[in-house]
């Protein structure tokens, strides 16, 4: 029989045969060289000038340094090698960077190259996934769209957890496609294990793909329903095992034998996973958090000035392709693998997009890199499907609409930075509209003219994001909240952000006044100590567990990276964790374990519902120890109290 997508199946077969076989021999001769070119080009884009970003996000770079020197810090994800407190995520994303740093030393390249290589691998996995049912051309288009997505060019050159998250989720999608083809339990378990492991990179965000994955398999797998349910239960077990083994170990280790769980108020990894990095992101009720520092939630958030240029260049086209693919497959058998692919990627895109759009808690523009594989896959699959069916006038019209909408939207996005290549938006708009007008006339024709129209359409679709991606790759990025492209909002690295709910807004500039007028960095920015300060902190470092203590992980990170010695991050990332308590800090000081306290700006715990121990500690230090200002940095020598 013939399915709506053109699949054929032999009598008695439960799994339809695909119209395009998956073996390498079925690919055209140009496919492999083109794939190698795509991967090489992606590698150049993601690796070129990578060291210019230095430590990138100092918060994670300091944790990499700690993990490269202490296996305990490696396992728990500690911020410092003395294992006082962890980062506010599970540590899996740190492990590749820490292993690299153990081999090649702690430097910008050893930290960032693993991230870039994960980007190249993600492009390759996406190609392989899309190619299975839609051919090499679709896979190449999908891979190119992913590689040239601005936020992907940003995050695969940065040391945040998102690189490993996206790679593992894309591997999960590949496993789901393989599992659906013949109802294969092993591939389903593999996919679930990938998603579970992704939880150890960024916690509950990884599970946003689960509804689409599970529903797709339950509805479309070519095996009896009872077996589908049992297989999904097995996959659920693999998901829990992949996500839960580390959580279980941490929960079972006594608190006195491990670092404090950063990001929690009760030293609980479950609170961190379900609260600060879980439901709190949806509701905004994140005790000790910062609130939404970007913009208010809403259905148009993915298109607005904060996130639009990061991810939305081909988002309208992806939605058009999703609708077209599902409509064309409406009469296909339940088990049709091509329709299943649209359902799988569409579920990923819709669920993740809706959650990002409506979340009331902390959400930053770079989170949208999690949407990039789904957008790219839908564009590649949809364009291939419609082009193969171009004998039907409706197919070329839909393609024309997608090209026109993409060109218009690229023009809008480029107009948000009117001083940056001002003619580019007009050129893209003109090319896109010309291609959109010409596409319906191509029909079943082949030849140079048709090739030119197709090339013009592709160029109009990807030139805008490609330009932003190249600009991103050639610009150093540092700080806690990077953005791609020549965007108006610069935040860390440029020092501006707009206010969010609960009053956490309005910060301008990088430096904040420390106690007694000393220079201190905002909690969301790293620190760059002078050579004199670094030398002072490093003196007699072996005599102390921590050469210094500073409020907030970002402030502590810069001093730790400069000295190569542990620096205590009082209060964790936001300075609002109850670690240490004032009594504990006094005990550490009395035991001679901390040399200096570094003055600086801090968040008030009462403003966020978090702990105010950092305030109490700073006040006690100020009233008990003399202050010395060196090159704008206020230091308190905790070994010499004020008479």
Buried (B, 14 or more C-beta within 10 A) or exposed (E): EEBBBBBEBEEEEEBBEBBBEBEEEEBEEEBEEBBEEBBEBBBEBBBEEBEBBBBBBBBBBBBBBBBBBBEBBBBBBBBBBBBBBBBBBBBBBBBBBBBBBBEEEBBBBBBBBBBBBBBBBBBBBBBBBBBBBBBBBBBBBBBBBBBBBBBBBBBBBBBBBBBBBBBBBBBBBBBBBBBBBBBBBEBBBBBBBBBBBBBBBBBBBBBBBBBBBBBBBEBBBBBEEEEBEEBBEBBBBBBBBBBBEBBEEBEEBEEEEBBBBBBBBEBBBBBBBBBBBBBBBBEBBBBBBBBBBBBEBEEEBBBBBBBBBBBBBBBBBBBBBBBBBBEBBEEBBEBBBBBBBBBBBBBBBBBBBEBBBEBBBBBBBBBBBBBBBBBBBBBBBBBBBBBBBBEEEBBBBBBBBBBBBBBBBBBBBBEBBEEBEEEBBEBBBBBBBBBBEBBBEBBEEEEEEBEEBBEBBBBBBBBBBBBBBBBBBEBBBBBBBBBBBBBEBBBBBBBBBBBBBBEBBEBEEBBBEBBEEBBBBBBBBBBBBEEEBBEBBBEEBEEBBBBBBBBBBBBBBBBBBBBBBBBBBBBBBBBBBBBBEBEBBBEBBEEEBBBBBBBBBBBEBEBBBBBBBBBBBBEBBBEBBEBBBBEBBBBBBBEEEEE
